[in-house]
Amino acid sequence: MDETKAYSCVRERICARENDVLSPYAMRSADTKGRVRAEKRCDFRTDFQRDRDRIIYSNSFKRLKNKTQVFFSPLGDHYITRLTHTLDVSQIARSIARTLSLNEDLAEAIALGHDLGHTPFGHVGERVLCSLATQGFYHNEQSLRVVDHIEKDGRGLNLTYEVRDGILQHKSSGKPSTLEGQAVSLADRIAYINHDIEDAVRAGILKESDLPQSAVRVLGNETKTRINTAITDIYNSSYGKDAVRMSDEVMSATNELREFMFERVYELANKSIQERSQRMLTQLFAYFTANVDKLPKPYLRLLERDGKERVVCDYLSGMTDRYAISVFESLFIPSTFSLGGNS
């Protein structure tokens, strides 16, 4: 057997194992609808494994470590960033996929890519860009745009249909076409609610005793307990079925916690920082919309096809928090200068 055939047998063995162990409702790697641009398949990775690797090594993924989840530049090492949130979602999605005998590689790839298009300054940044752009701005749509048109100097990552669909449809209002995409959507909600509670407690904004007790009675009074309750409930509600869902009781309690967090944390945390970040992004948007020639070259190539508002949103949403501040300062804050002599 030559070396090339030996390698291809690795992929074939993985696909054969999927046929043996995955649920009838799982997405098998061999059944992917494929990529927009046809490619020679990897000798020893499935297409979904390959997509996961492409996302991990993308520039957009690397920048997530310096993007806000809830708290901007907190004075502590253990607060959640957009990157650690993404890893949380990946872990929970894989756990759900494993219990339901779904395709873990597909779930992981979707999870790792689901927030690539998120703005600096968390959801404040998303709301600002949505209010400024005529066509609106939504991070799930931007995440798909990142993997399709922005990464690799405009060539995109050329991901499979199933990963792209899961990224686009991961919001609670979405309708993923695969069960693995549905698992990521639920995992996203489980992750951000519970770990944002931890951050709020760490920041002194909340105490565990402040949480609505009707939700706590259903889900539990610790992060690990609530996550385990959710995954167990999803298993009990979904195993052997053609949908991934929570029971009505657990979903209701989860939504109650989510609403509580919006009222008590998301709208109030770092209020002054939110106001400042809104002013910064508003002025940056106005500046680059009026001076599109100042955009970096990779973005200039997108102007003719997509228009300046969309491309300015591409540039601003790709910034980390610190880089956005740096650009703002370089454009709008005069540098210090000396008039000579001693003061």
N, C-alpha and C positions, 0 to 999 in steps of 0.2 A: 504494500500500500504506500503510495507516495505521500509526501508531507502535507500537500494541499488537501488531499482527500481525508487524511487523518484529522486535520483541523475541522473540516466541514462536518465530520462525524460528531464532533463535540456539540455543535449547534443542533444537529439532528437528534442526538441523545437527549438534549434539553427539551426539544419539542416533543419527543416521544414520551418523556417523563411527564410533561404537562398533560398529555392525553390520558395518562394513567391516573394522575392524582388530582387534577383540577375539577371543579364543579362543572356540570353541563352548561351552566350559565356564565362561566368564566371566559375571558378573552384569551384565546390561545395565540402565542406569538406567530405561529405559522399562518394564522387567519387574518393578520393585519391587512387593512386596506391599502397599506403602503405609504409611500412618500410622494410629495408633489413632483419631485425630480427623482427619477429612477436611479438607483445606485446598486453596485455590486454588493452583495451581502457579505457581512463579516464571516470569517471562517469559524470563529468559536464563540461569538456572542449572538444572541437573538436581537431582533430590531429594537425591542423595548429596552434591553440592557444597553444597547448602543446609544439610545436616546438619553438614558440616565447619565451615561458618561459624558455625552456632549453638553448636557446642562451643567453638570458639576464643573466642567472645565471652561465654561463660558465666562466672559467678563462680567456679565450682569449678575451671575450667581456670586462671584467674588465680592461684588459691591454690597451685597445684602448685609454683610457684617457691620457696615457703617450706616445703615438706615434704621430709623426709629420704628419701633413697634408701637409703644404707647408713650414711654417716657423719654424725652429728649436728653441726651448726654447726662444720664444719671450718675450721681456720685456713688458708685458701687459696681462691683465686678459681675454681679449675678443677675442683672436685669435682662429681660428678653429683648433681643434685637430682631430685625426682620430675618436674619439668617437662622438664629436659634429657633425662632417660630417655625421656619420652614423645616428644620430638622425635626422638631416636635411633630409637625403634621406628617412627615414621612414615616416616623416611627409608629404613630398611631394608625396611619393608613395601612402600613405593612401588617400590624397586628390584626386589624380587621380583616384584611385580605387573607391572612394565614388561617384565621379561625373559620372563614367561610370557603376555604379552598379556592380562592381567586388568584389571579396572576399578580404576585407580589412585585415583580419587576415593573409591570405597567403601573401599578399603584404608586410605586416609589418614584418613577419618572415624572408622573403627573404632579405629585406632591412637591418634588424638588423644583419644578418649573412654575408652580401656580402663582407665585408672587414676584416673578422676575420683572414685571412692569410697574411695581409699586413705586410711588413717589418718595422723595425725601420728606421728613417730618410726618410720617405716618398718614392716617386718614385725613388729617388737616390738609396735607398737600394734595391729596386726591380731590377733596371738595373744592379747593381753590382752582385747580386746573379745570375741573368740570364746569365751574361757574364762568371761567374766562374763555374757554374754547367754544366756538359756535356749535361744533358737533358734539360737545361734551367730552368727558374723559372718565373712563372706567378701568380700574387696574387689571381686571381679568382680560378685557379686550387688548390692553396695552401689553400684557404678558404674552399674548399670542403674537402681537405685532413684533415684539422683541425677538421671539424665536423664528419668526417668518422673514422679517425684513431688516432688522437692525444689527443683530449679531453677525460676526464674520464680515465686517465692512459692507454690510448690506446684502450679503448672500444668504443670511439666515442659517439656522441649524438643520433645516430640512428634516424635521421630525416626522414621525408617523402620524397618520390621521387620528388614531386613538389617543395619543398623548396630547396632541393639539386640541382635540375636542374636550378632553378632561381639564386642560388649563383654562379654556374659554368658559366652560360651564361649571366651574367649581363653586361659584357663589350659591347661596341658599336658594336663589331664584332660578338657578340654572337647571338644565335637564341633560346630564351627561348620558352619552349613548352606551357606555359600558358600566358594569357593576363596579369595576375598579375606580372609575371616575366618581360614582356615587359614594364610594367609601372615602375618597379624598375629600369630597365636599363635607361630609359629616366629620371627618377627622380635623378639618380646618376649624370648624366651629368648636369642637371639643377642646382643641389645643389653645385657641386664643382666649376663650372664656376662662379656662382654668388657670393658665399661666399668667394671664393679665390680673387675675385675682391675687395670685402670689405677689406680683410686682406691686400692686396697690397696697397690700398689707405691708410689704417691705418698705414702701415709701411713706407709710403712716397715714395714708388716705382712708384706708378701711381697716376694720378688724374683722376676723372671721365671724364674730358674733353679729356683725351688721348684715350679713347675707340673709336673704329671705328664707325663713325657716321652713316654709312649705317646700321650697326647692331642695334645701339641705336634707330634709327628711327622706326625700326620694333618692337623691344622688350621693349624699355623704358629706361629712364635714372636713375632709382633707382632699387635696388635689389628687393624690394617687387613688383614693377611694372613688372619687367622682369619675375619673377617667376609666377605672376598672368597671364601675357600674355601667357606664355608657357602652364600653366595648362588649361587655357581657349581654347587655340588653339588645345591642345590634345583632349579636350572634343568635340569641333566642328568637328575635323577630324576623331574621333573614335567612337562616340556614336552610338550604334546599329550595330557596325561592328565587324568583327572577328579579328581585329588587333588594337593595340594601337600605334599611330603614331602622328607625327607633320605634319603640312602642309609643302610643299616645301619651302615656304617663311620663315617660322619661323625656320625650320631646318637649312636652309642656313645661317640665321643670327646667330643662336646658334653656328654653326660650325665656323663661322667667328670669333666670340668672343673666342672660344676655341683655334683656331690657334693663335690669338693675344696673349692670355695668355701664350701659350707655348713659343712664341718668346720673350715676354717682361718680363715674371715673372718666369715661371717654370724652364727655363734654366739659369736664372740669379740670382734668389733669393738665398741669403745666399751662394754665390759662394764658399767662403772659407770653410764654414761648409760642403758643398757638397764634396769638395776635401778631407777634413779630415774624413768625415764619410766613403767615399770610401776606404781610406787607412785602417781605422779601420776594416771594414767588410772584406776587402781582407785578412788582416793578421789574423783575427779571423777564417775565412774560412780555410786558410792554416794550422793554428794551430790545429784546431779540426779534420780536415781531416787526419792529420798526427798522432793525438793523440785521437782517437775515444774513448778510455777508460776513457777520462776525461769528456765525456758527462754525463749529469744527467741520472740516472737509467731508467726513463720512455722512454728515447730515445734509450737507448741501446737495448731495446726489439724489436725495429723496424729494427735494422741493418741487420739481416739475410735476412729478406724479401725484404727490400728496398734499401740496399746499403748505404755506408757511405756518399756519396755526398748528397743524398736526405735527410738523417737524419740530417746531419750538417745544411742543409738549413732549416729543420724543427726547429731546435734549434735556429738558428740565426734569422729567421723571426719571431719567437715568442717573441723575446726580445723587451722590451721597449727601447726607446732612452737612457734613463739614465742607464738602466741595461747593455746595450751593452757597454757604456763608462766605467762602473764599471768593467766589465769583462776584457775589453781591458787593463785598467790600472793595474789590478791585475796580468795580464800575462806579460805585456811588459814594464811597467814603474816601475823602482826600488823604493821600499819604502825608506823613509828617515831613516837614522841610525846615531848613535852617536859614535865617536871614544873615547869619554871620555874626562874629563877635561872641562875647561871653554873656551869659545871662546872669 
